Amino acid sequence: MNAAGTGALSTTTTALAAPGTDTSHQGLTITLFAVFVAATIGITIWASRQTRTAADFYAGGRSFTGFQNGLAIGGDYMSAASFLGIAGIISLYGYDGFLYSIGFLVAWLVALLLVAELMRNTGKYTMADVLSFRMRQRPVRTAASISTVVVSIFYLLAQMVGAGTLVSLLLGISSPAAKNWTVAGVGLLMIIYVVFGGMKGTTWVQIVKACLLITGAGVMTFWVLAKYGFNVSSLLGAAADNSGKEGFLEPGLYYGKETADATATLFSKLDFISLGIALVLGTAGLPHILVRFYTVPDSKAARKSVNWAIGIIGVFYLMTLIIGFGAAALLTQKEIVERNPAGNTAAPQLAEALGGVGTGLGAVMLSVIAAVAFATILAVVAGLTLASSASLAHDLYAGVLRPGRTTGKQEVRVGRISAVVIGAVAIALAIPAQGLNVAFLVAIAFAIAASANLPSILLSLFWKRFNTRGATWGIYGGLGSALLLLVFSPNVSGKPVNPTTGKSPSLISDPGVDFSWFPLDNPGLVSIPLGFFFAWLGTVTSREWNKAKWAEMEMRSLTGAGAEKAEEH
């Protein structure tokens, strides 16, 4: 899910199925995958029998407790990319990787303090409900729907490419046709979860996945700590010594590294700030996270769910620290880099090492962690698909194309059709995109969410003069600036060749093609302020202002009074 970690799956070319690697674990891995898929399909069938209304399909009947929704939010947020990627970057760069874990946790404070309760009180099913509450429906819902679908598609594409890569490597699949079928299979499962299970089925899949991930990471964490007498200081010392890198426990190995080129050093530091801002602010603008606030019965439960999510996610990211430093302590830097130049397979390598490389226990550990990683991807893609289909059905179809002329059943039917279409589009894009950099794709999602969605959400909730033009200009301005800067950033062209892979890590791997003029990998430092600027400019250049609707929205968002009117038709 996270931009910090999604490189975990993008550059994994020889990681777990490298020539000469013991493949005796593949049968066990296939069995574990089959058991998980069968269990989740069973959950989906059960949920489908209880999905009858629009509230059931979009919001799970608003029947989940704060704890259950907190687990589901954690399941949405803790992706395989963060699990593998953060552990990998910590294993290679120490302290600088640690900063990622802290950044992702801090992001939830923004969601808790500024978004969760107010969104639940004001909205109905989607982000556009809040934005259009006191504004003209059609232009705002159209803009919000476009932004939601763009963010979700890029995020969805990244997860599916990662899933195809992970499964293909673990199962020893090498032919392009077989890889394509793997991606299509993941997409088909995603469609089944959403079309038949709706939010209820998707939520339970996410709860199961969160429990599996926490359990898997917990076992590895306990095992690593046990090897060092549960003394974290001893673990850190062993990791620093085994890494062979000076300053392994100090900042500067990865970001802001001091070089002879002062300009390059400055841009490196600014890039870290930019990425951090995008991750912290983008989380509160991610559509598949926002819709989770509508699955609880009231604002109190919404607050509790975010509190639980912070606790669950916080524990998880603390465990990634132990896993990352454990990999640095128990594996050599050469062992990590040989399997993957970016160190993104450090976590499964550590799992295998804990059990014993070449032993049955090592194969079990590797297979279990692989199955857990696969489970995380399925849960995330289901949540993303649901967010996109809900926006198309509820915002575009019911709010723009047929306002006031649709029933709940019609919306659900359109939502299911939308899920099939979005799934098919994602499959069609993911198959030719298997060679693309997944971190680049997720960076787009976070940058758009932080630049386009969050400014309009916050200003809609807290600025009484905010109006239709401000919302649409903010969304389109943030969306356009983020995409424009990303296209002309080193993510797309211009990065030097990686000596390990022999290719440029840019989207266009030919180093001779360079049209980048924006120096930062992540545009958040520029595009997020631009999103707020365009929202302000649109507002002050329009005299529109619905004073009565603002008073109603303020009262409802702060107290929850009247929120029951936001139920289905």
C-alpha positions as CSV (number, residue, x, y, z in Angstrom):
1,M,0.0,0.0,0.0
2,N,2.6,2.4,0.8
3,A,5.0,4.2,-1.4
4,A,7.8,3.5,0.9
5,G,7.4,-0.2,0.6
6,T,6.1,-1.0,-2.8
7,G,9.5,-1.3,-4.4
8,A,9.3,-4.6,-2.5
9,L,7.5,-6.1,-5.4
10,S,8.7,-4.0,-8.3
11,T,12.2,-5.1,-8.6
12,T,11.9,-8.7,-7.4
13,T,13.3,-10.5,-10.4
14,T,15.2,-13.4,-8.9
15,A,14.1,-13.2,-5.3
16,L,12.5,-16.4,-4.2
17,A,12.8,-18.6,-7.3
18,A,16.3,-17.8,-8.3
19,P,18.2,-20.5,-10.2
20,G,19.5,-23.1,-7.8
21,T,17.1,-22.2,-5.1
22,D,15.4,-25.0,-3.3
23,T,11.8,-25.2,-4.7
24,S,10.6,-28.0,-2.3
25,H,8.4,-25.4,-0.6
26,Q,6.2,-24.8,-3.7
27,G,3.8,-27.6,-2.9
28,L,3.2,-26.2,0.6
29,T,2.9,-22.7,-0.7
30,I,0.3,-23.7,-3.2
31,T,-1.6,-25.6,-0.5
32,L,-1.6,-22.5,1.8
33,F,-2.7,-20.2,-1.1
34,A,-5.6,-22.6,-1.9
35,V,-6.7,-22.8,1.7
36,F,-6.7,-19.0,2.1
37,V,-8.6,-18.5,-1.2
38,A,-11.2,-21.1,-0.4
39,A,-11.7,-19.6,3.1
40,T,-12.2,-16.1,1.7
41,I,-14.5,-17.3,-1.0
42,G,-16.6,-19.0,1.7
43,I,-16.7,-15.7,3.6
44,T,-17.8,-13.9,0.4
45,I,-20.6,-16.5,-0.2
46,W,-21.8,-16.0,3.3
47,A,-21.7,-12.2,3.0
48,S,-23.6,-12.3,-0.3
49,R,-26.6,-13.8,1.4
50,Q,-26.8,-10.8,3.7
51,T,-26.1,-8.1,1.1
52,R,-29.6,-6.8,0.0
53,T,-29.6,-3.0,0.2
54,A,-27.3,-0.2,-0.8
55,A,-26.2,0.3,2.8
56,D,-25.2,-3.4,2.9
57,F,-23.2,-3.2,-0.4
58,Y,-21.5,0.1,0.3
59,A,-21.2,0.2,4.1
60,G,-21.7,-3.4,5.3
61,G,-25.0,-2.4,6.8
62,R,-23.1,-0.1,9.1
63,S,-23.0,-3.1,11.4
64,F,-19.3,-3.4,12.3
65,T,-18.0,-2.5,15.7
66,G,-15.1,-0.1,16.3
67,F,-12.7,-3.0,16.9
68,Q,-13.8,-4.9,13.8
69,N,-13.5,-1.8,11.6
70,G,-10.2,-1.0,13.2
71,L,-8.9,-4.4,12.1
72,A,-10.3,-3.9,8.6
73,I,-8.7,-0.5,8.3
74,G,-5.5,-2.1,9.4
75,G,-6.0,-4.8,6.7
76,D,-6.5,-2.1,4.1
77,Y,-3.5,-0.1,5.2
78,M,-0.9,-2.8,6.0
79,S,-0.1,-4.0,2.5
80,A,2.4,-6.6,1.5
81,A,4.4,-3.8,0.0
82,S,4.9,-2.1,3.4
83,F,5.6,-5.5,5.1
84,L,8.3,-6.5,2.6
85,G,9.5,-3.0,1.6
86,I,10.0,-1.4,5.0
87,A,11.8,-4.5,6.3
88,G,14.0,-4.5,3.2
89,I,15.0,-0.8,3.4
90,I,15.7,-1.1,7.1
91,S,17.9,-4.2,6.5
92,L,20.0,-2.2,4.0
93,Y,19.9,1.4,5.3
94,G,19.1,1.1,9.0
95,Y,17.8,4.3,10.5
96,D,16.6,5.9,7.2
97,G,14.2,2.9,6.8
98,F,13.0,3.3,10.3
99,L,11.7,6.8,9.4
100,Y,9.2,5.2,7.0
101,S,7.5,3.3,9.8
102,I,7.1,6.4,11.9
103,G,5.8,8.4,8.9
104,F,3.0,5.9,8.2
105,L,1.9,5.7,11.8
106,V,1.8,9.5,12.2
107,A,-0.4,9.7,9.1
108,W,-3.2,8.2,11.2
109,L,-3.2,11.1,13.6
110,V,-4.4,13.3,10.7
111,A,-7.1,10.8,9.9
112,L,-8.2,10.6,13.5
113,L,-8.1,14.3,14.4
114,L,-9.4,15.9,11.2
115,V,-11.3,13.4,9.1
116,A,-12.7,10.2,10.7
117,E,-15.6,11.4,12.9
118,L,-16.6,14.4,10.7
119,M,-16.7,12.3,7.6
120,R,-18.9,9.7,9.3
121,N,-21.3,12.3,10.6
122,T,-21.6,14.2,7.3
123,G,-21.4,11.6,4.6
124,K,-23.3,8.6,3.4
125,Y,-21.2,6.2,1.3
126,T,-18.3,8.1,-0.4
127,M,-16.0,11.1,-0.2
128,A,-18.2,13.0,-2.7
129,D,-21.1,12.9,-0.2
130,V,-19.1,15.2,2.0
131,L,-17.8,17.5,-0.7
132,S,-21.2,18.0,-2.4
133,F,-23.2,18.4,0.9
134,R,-23.5,22.2,0.5
135,M,-22.5,22.6,-3.1
136,R,-23.9,21.9,-6.6
137,Q,-24.0,18.2,-6.9
138,R,-23.1,17.4,-10.5
139,P,-19.7,19.2,-10.9
140,V,-18.5,18.3,-7.4
141,R,-19.5,14.6,-7.6
142,T,-18.0,14.3,-11.1
143,A,-14.7,15.7,-10.0
144,A,-14.6,13.6,-6.8
145,S,-15.5,10.5,-8.8
146,I,-12.8,11.1,-11.3
147,S,-10.2,11.6,-8.6
148,T,-11.4,8.5,-6.7
149,V,-11.2,6.3,-9.7
150,V,-7.7,7.6,-10.8
151,V,-6.2,7.1,-7.4
152,S,-7.8,3.7,-7.0
153,I,-6.8,2.5,-10.5
154,F,-3.2,3.4,-10.0
155,Y,-3.1,1.9,-6.5
156,L,-5.0,-1.2,-7.8
157,L,-2.6,-1.6,-10.7
158,A,0.4,-1.5,-8.4
159,Q,-1.0,-4.1,-6.1
160,M,-2.0,-6.5,-9.0
161,V,1.4,-6.2,-10.7
162,G,2.9,-6.9,-7.3
163,A,0.6,-9.9,-6.7
164,G,1.4,-11.4,-10.1
165,T,5.2,-10.9,-9.5
166,L,5.1,-12.4,-6.0
167,V,3.0,-15.4,-6.9
168,S,4.8,-16.1,-10.2
169,L,8.2,-16.1,-8.4
170,L,7.0,-18.2,-5.5
171,L,5.4,-20.8,-7.7
172,G,8.4,-20.9,-10.1
173,I,6.3,-19.5,-13.0
174,S,8.5,-18.0,-15.7
175,S,6.6,-18.0,-19.0
176,P,4.9,-14.7,-19.9
177,A,1.6,-16.4,-20.6
178,A,1.6,-18.1,-17.2
179,K,2.3,-14.7,-15.5
180,N,-0.5,-13.1,-17.4
181,W,-2.9,-15.8,-16.2
182,T,-1.7,-15.2,-12.6
183,V,-2.5,-11.5,-12.8
184,A,-5.9,-12.4,-14.4
185,G,-6.6,-14.9,-11.5
186,V,-5.9,-12.2,-8.9
187,G,-8.2,-9.8,-10.7
188,L,-10.9,-12.4,-10.9
189,L,-10.8,-13.1,-7.2
190,M,-10.9,-9.4,-6.5
191,I,-14.1,-9.1,-8.7
192,I,-15.7,-12.1,-6.9
193,Y,-15.1,-10.5,-3.5
194,V,-16.7,-7.2,-4.4
195,V,-19.5,-8.3,-6.7
196,F,-20.8,-11.0,-4.4
197,G,-19.7,-9.9,-0.9
198,G,-19.9,-6.2,-1.2
199,M,-18.5,-4.2,1.8
200,K,-19.5,-6.9,4.3
201,G,-17.5,-9.6,2.5
202,T,-14.6,-7.3,1.8
203,T,-14.4,-6.2,5.4
204,W,-14.3,-9.7,6.7
205,V,-11.6,-10.7,4.2
206,Q,-9.6,-7.6,5.4
207,I,-10.1,-8.7,9.1
208,V,-8.8,-12.2,8.4
209,K,-5.9,-10.8,6.5
210,A,-5.0,-8.3,9.2
211,C,-5.0,-11.2,11.8
212,L,-2.8,-13.3,9.5
213,L,-0.3,-10.5,8.9
214,I,-0.1,-9.5,12.6
215,T,0.4,-13.2,13.6
216,G,3.0,-13.8,10.9
217,A,5.0,-10.7,11.7
218,G,4.6,-11.4,15.5
219,V,6.1,-14.9,15.2
220,M,9.1,-13.5,13.3
221,T,9.5,-10.6,15.8
222,F,9.4,-12.9,18.8
223,W,11.8,-15.3,17.2
224,V,14.3,-12.6,16.3
225,L,14.1,-11.1,19.8
226,A,14.6,-14.5,21.4
227,K,17.8,-14.9,19.6
228,Y,19.2,-11.8,21.3
229,G,17.8,-12.4,24.7
230,F,14.9,-10.0,24.1
231,N,17.5,-7.2,24.3
232,V,16.8,-4.7,21.5
233,S,20.1,-2.9,22.1
234,S,21.9,-6.2,21.4
235,L,19.9,-6.7,18.2
236,L,20.7,-3.2,16.9
237,G,24.4,-3.6,17.7
238,A,24.5,-6.9,15.9
239,A,22.7,-5.4,12.9
240,A,25.1,-2.5,12.7
241,D,28.2,-4.7,13.0
242,N,26.9,-7.3,10.5
243,S,25.9,-4.6,8.0
244,G,29.5,-3.4,7.7
245,K,28.2,0.1,7.1
246,E,29.4,3.1,9.0
247,G,26.5,5.1,10.5
248,F,24.0,2.2,10.0
249,L,22.0,3.5,13.1
250,E,22.3,7.1,12.1
251,P,20.4,9.1,9.4
252,G,22.0,9.8,6.0
253,L,22.6,6.4,4.4
254,Y,19.6,6.7,2.1
255,Y,18.1,10.2,2.2
256,G,20.0,13.4,2.5
257,K,23.4,11.7,2.0
258,E,26.1,14.2,2.0
259,T,27.9,14.3,-1.4
260,A,30.3,16.7,-3.2
261,D,27.3,17.9,-5.1
262,A,25.5,20.3,-2.8
263,T,22.5,20.6,-5.1
264,A,22.1,16.8,-5.3
265,T,22.3,16.6,-1.5
266,L,19.7,19.4,-1.1
267,F,17.3,17.7,-3.5
268,S,17.7,14.3,-1.7
269,K,16.7,16.0,1.6
270,L,13.8,17.8,0.0
271,D,12.7,14.6,-1.7
272,F,12.4,12.8,1.7
273,I,10.4,15.7,3.1
274,S,8.2,15.6,0.0
275,L,7.6,11.9,0.2
276,G,6.8,12.2,4.0
277,I,4.3,15.0,3.4
278,A,2.6,13.0,0.7
279,L,2.3,9.8,2.8
280,V,1.2,11.6,6.0
281,L,-1.5,13.7,4.2
282,G,-2.3,11.3,1.4
283,T,-3.5,8.6,3.9
284,A,-6.4,10.8,5.0
285,G,-7.4,11.3,1.4
286,L,-7.2,7.7,0.1
287,P,-10.7,6.6,-1.1
288,H,-10.6,3.0,0.1
289,I,-9.6,4.3,3.6
290,L,-12.3,7.0,3.7
291,V,-15.2,4.6,2.9
292,R,-14.3,2.5,5.9
293,F,-15.6,5.2,8.2
294,Y,-19.1,4.6,6.9
295,T,-19.2,0.9,8.0
296,V,-19.8,1.7,11.6
297,P,-23.1,2.7,13.2
298,D,-22.1,6.1,14.7
299,S,-19.3,8.6,15.1
300,K,-18.3,7.1,18.4
301,A,-17.6,3.8,16.7
302,A,-15.7,5.7,13.9
303,R,-13.4,7.2,16.5
304,K,-12.9,3.9,18.2
305,S,-12.2,2.2,14.9
306,V,-9.4,4.7,14.1
307,N,-8.0,4.4,17.6
308,W,-7.9,0.6,17.2
309,A,-6.4,1.0,13.7
310,I,-3.6,3.3,15.2
311,G,-2.8,0.7,17.8
312,I,-2.8,-2.3,15.4
313,I,-0.9,-0.4,12.7
314,G,1.5,0.9,15.3
315,V,2.3,-2.5,16.6
316,F,2.7,-3.8,13.1
317,Y,5.3,-1.1,12.2
318,L,7.2,-1.6,15.4
319,M,7.4,-5.3,14.4
320,T,8.7,-4.3,10.9
321,L,11.6,-2.5,12.7
322,I,12.6,-5.7,14.5
323,I,12.2,-7.8,11.3
324,G,14.3,-5.3,9.3
325,F,17.1,-5.1,11.9
326,G,16.8,-8.9,12.4
327,A,17.4,-9.4,8.7
328,A,20.4,-7.1,8.9
329,A,21.8,-9.0,11.9
330,L,21.2,-12.6,10.7
331,L,21.7,-12.1,6.9
332,T,24.8,-10.6,5.2
333,Q,24.3,-7.6,3.0
334,K,25.5,-9.7,0.1
335,E,22.9,-12.4,0.8
336,I,20.2,-9.8,0.8
337,V,21.3,-7.9,-2.3
338,E,22.0,-11.0,-4.3
339,R,18.4,-12.1,-4.0
340,N,17.1,-8.6,-4.7
341,P,19.2,-5.4,-5.3
342,A,16.8,-3.3,-3.3
343,G,16.7,-5.7,-0.4
344,N,13.0,-6.2,-0.8
345,T,12.9,-9.9,0.0
346,A,14.7,-9.5,3.3
347,A,11.5,-10.5,5.3
348,P,10.9,-13.8,3.5
349,Q,14.7,-14.5,3.6
350,L,14.7,-13.9,7.3
351,A,11.7,-16.2,7.7
352,E,13.5,-18.9,5.9
353,A,16.7,-18.3,7.9
354,L,14.9,-18.4,11.2
355,G,13.6,-21.9,10.3
356,G,16.8,-23.0,8.7
357,V,17.7,-22.7,5.1
358,G,17.1,-26.0,3.3
359,T,15.1,-27.5,6.2
360,G,11.5,-28.4,6.4
361,L,10.8,-25.7,9.0
362,G,12.5,-23.1,6.8
363,A,10.3,-24.1,3.9
364,V,7.2,-23.8,6.2
365,M,8.2,-20.4,7.4
366,L,8.9,-19.1,3.9
367,S,5.6,-20.6,2.6
368,V,3.5,-19.1,5.4
369,I,5.0,-15.6,5.0
370,A,4.5,-15.9,1.2
371,A,0.8,-16.9,1.7
372,V,0.3,-14.0,4.2
373,A,1.8,-11.5,1.7
374,F,-0.6,-12.9,-1.0
375,A,-3.5,-12.5,1.5
376,T,-2.6,-8.9,2.1
377,I,-2.7,-8.1,-1.6
378,L,-6.1,-9.7,-2.1
379,A,-7.6,-7.7,0.7
380,V,-6.2,-4.4,-0.5
381,V,-7.3,-4.9,-4.1
382,A,-10.8,-5.8,-3.0
383,G,-11.0,-2.6,-0.9
384,L,-9.8,-0.5,-3.8
385,T,-12.2,-2.0,-6.2
386,L,-15.1,-1.4,-3.9
387,A,-14.2,2.2,-3.4
388,S,-14.0,2.8,-7.2
389,S,-17.3,1.0,-8.0
390,A,-19.1,2.8,-5.1
391,S,-18.0,6.1,-6.5
392,L,-19.1,5.3,-10.1
393,A,-22.4,3.9,-9.0
394,H,-23.3,6.3,-6.2
395,D,-21.7,9.5,-7.4
396,L,-21.7,9.4,-11.2
397,Y,-24.7,7.2,-11.9
398,A,-27.1,8.1,-9.0
399,G,-25.7,11.6,-8.3
400,V,-24.9,13.0,-11.8
401,L,-26.6,10.9,-14.5
402,R,-29.9,10.0,-12.7
403,P,-30.2,12.3,-9.7
404,G,-33.2,11.5,-7.6
405,R,-34.4,8.7,-10.0
406,T,-32.6,5.7,-8.7
407,T,-33.4,3.1,-6.0
408,G,-30.9,1.3,-3.7
409,K,-31.2,-1.9,-5.7
410,Q,-30.4,-0.1,-8.9
411,E,-27.3,1.5,-7.3
412,V,-26.1,-1.9,-6.1
413,R,-26.6,-3.4,-9.5
414,V,-24.6,-0.6,-11.1
415,G,-22.0,-0.9,-8.4
416,R,-21.5,-4.6,-9.2
417,I,-21.3,-3.9,-12.9
418,S,-18.7,-1.1,-12.2
419,A,-16.7,-3.6,-10.1
420,V,-16.5,-6.0,-13.1
421,V,-15.5,-3.2,-15.4
422,I,-12.9,-1.8,-13.1
423,G,-11.5,-5.2,-12.5
424,A,-11.3,-5.9,-16.2
425,V,-9.5,-2.6,-16.8
426,A,-7.1,-3.3,-14.0
427,I,-6.3,-6.7,-15.4
428,A,-5.9,-5.3,-18.9
429,L,-3.5,-2.6,-17.6
430,A,-1.6,-4.9,-15.2
431,I,-0.7,-7.5,-17.8
432,P,1.4,-5.2,-20.0
433,A,2.6,-3.2,-16.9
434,Q,4.3,-6.1,-15.2
435,G,7.7,-4.6,-15.9
436,L,6.9,-1.2,-14.5
437,N,8.1,0.2,-11.2
438,V,5.4,-0.5,-8.7
439,A,6.7,2.2,-6.3
440,F,6.2,4.7,-9.1
441,L,2.6,3.7,-9.4
442,V,1.9,3.9,-5.7
443,A,3.6,7.3,-5.5
444,I,1.0,8.5,-8.1
445,A,-1.8,7.3,-5.9
446,F,-0.5,9.0,-2.7
447,A,0.4,12.2,-4.5
448,I,-3.0,12.5,-6.1
449,A,-4.8,11.7,-2.8
450,A,-2.8,14.3,-0.9
451,S,-3.0,16.9,-3.6
452,A,-6.5,16.5,-4.9
453,N,-8.7,14.9,-2.3
454,L,-7.4,16.1,1.1
455,P,-7.5,19.9,0.4
456,S,-11.1,19.8,-0.7
457,I,-12.1,17.5,2.1
458,L,-10.5,19.7,4.8
459,L,-11.8,23.0,3.4
460,S,-15.2,21.6,2.9
461,L,-15.4,20.6,6.6
462,F,-13.7,23.6,8.1
463,W,-14.1,26.7,5.8
464,K,-17.6,28.2,5.7
465,R,-17.0,30.1,2.5
466,F,-15.8,27.1,0.6
467,N,-17.9,26.6,-2.5
468,T,-18.4,24.6,-5.7
469,R,-15.8,26.3,-7.8
470,G,-13.3,25.9,-4.9
471,A,-13.9,22.2,-4.6
472,T,-13.7,21.5,-8.4
473,W,-10.6,23.7,-8.9
474,G,-9.0,22.1,-5.9
475,I,-9.6,18.6,-7.1
476,Y,-8.7,19.2,-10.7
477,G,-5.8,21.5,-9.9
478,G,-4.2,19.1,-7.4
479,L,-4.9,16.2,-9.7
480,G,-3.4,17.9,-12.7
481,S,-0.3,19.3,-11.0
482,A,0.5,16.0,-9.3
483,L,0.3,14.1,-12.6
484,L,2.2,16.8,-14.5
485,L,5.1,16.9,-12.1
486,L,5.3,13.1,-11.9
487,V,5.5,12.8,-15.7
488,F,8.4,15.2,-15.8
489,S,10.1,13.8,-12.7
490,P,13.0,11.3,-12.5
491,N,10.4,8.6,-11.8
492,V,9.6,8.5,-15.5
493,S,13.0,9.3,-17.1
494,G,16.5,10.4,-16.5
495,K,17.7,8.3,-13.5
496,P,21.2,6.9,-14.0
497,V,21.7,3.2,-14.7
498,N,21.7,0.8,-11.7
499,P,25.0,-1.0,-11.9
500,T,23.4,-4.2,-10.4
501,T,20.5,-4.5,-12.9
502,G,22.2,-2.6,-15.8
503,K,19.0,-0.6,-16.3
504,S,17.7,2.8,-15.3
505,P,15.2,2.5,-12.5
506,S,13.0,5.1,-14.2
507,L,9.7,4.1,-15.9
508,I,11.5,4.6,-19.2
509,S,14.6,2.4,-18.6
510,D,16.6,3.8,-21.5
511,P,19.0,6.3,-19.9
512,G,19.3,8.1,-23.3
513,V,15.7,9.3,-22.9
514,D,15.6,12.1,-20.4
515,F,12.9,14.8,-20.4
516,S,12.7,15.3,-16.6
517,W,12.9,18.8,-15.4
518,F,11.3,18.4,-12.0
519,P,14.1,17.2,-9.6
520,L,12.1,15.4,-7.0
521,D,10.8,11.8,-7.2
522,N,7.6,12.7,-5.2
523,P,5.8,15.9,-6.2
524,G,4.0,16.3,-2.8
525,L,6.1,19.3,-1.7
526,V,4.8,21.3,-4.6
527,S,1.5,19.7,-5.7
528,I,-0.1,19.6,-2.2
529,P,0.3,23.4,-1.7
530,L,-1.0,23.9,-5.2
531,G,-4.1,21.8,-4.4
532,F,-4.8,24.1,-1.5
533,F,-4.0,27.2,-3.6
534,F,-6.4,26.2,-6.4
535,A,-9.1,25.4,-3.9
536,W,-8.7,28.8,-2.3
537,L,-8.5,30.6,-5.6
538,G,-11.7,29.0,-6.9
539,T,-13.5,29.9,-3.7
540,V,-12.5,33.6,-3.6
541,T,-13.4,34.1,-7.3
542,S,-16.9,32.9,-6.8
543,R,-19.7,34.5,-4.8
544,E,-21.6,31.3,-4.3
545,W,-22.2,30.3,-0.6
546,N,-25.0,28.4,0.9
547,K,-25.1,29.7,4.5
548,A,-27.9,27.5,5.6
549,K,-26.3,24.3,4.3
550,W,-23.0,25.2,6.0
551,A,-24.8,25.7,9.3
552,E,-26.4,22.3,8.9
553,M,-23.2,20.6,7.9
554,E,-21.2,22.1,10.7
555,M,-23.8,21.0,13.3
556,R,-24.0,17.5,11.8
557,S,-20.3,17.0,11.5
558,L,-19.5,18.1,15.0
559,T,-22.5,16.5,16.9
560,G,-23.7,13.7,14.6
561,A,-27.3,15.1,14.9
562,G,-29.2,14.4,11.8
563,A,-26.7,11.9,10.5
564,E,-29.4,9.3,10.2
565,K,-30.8,11.3,7.3
566,A,-27.7,10.2,5.4
567,E,-28.9,6.7,5.2
568,E,-30.0,5.1,2.0
569,H,-32.9,6.1,-0.1
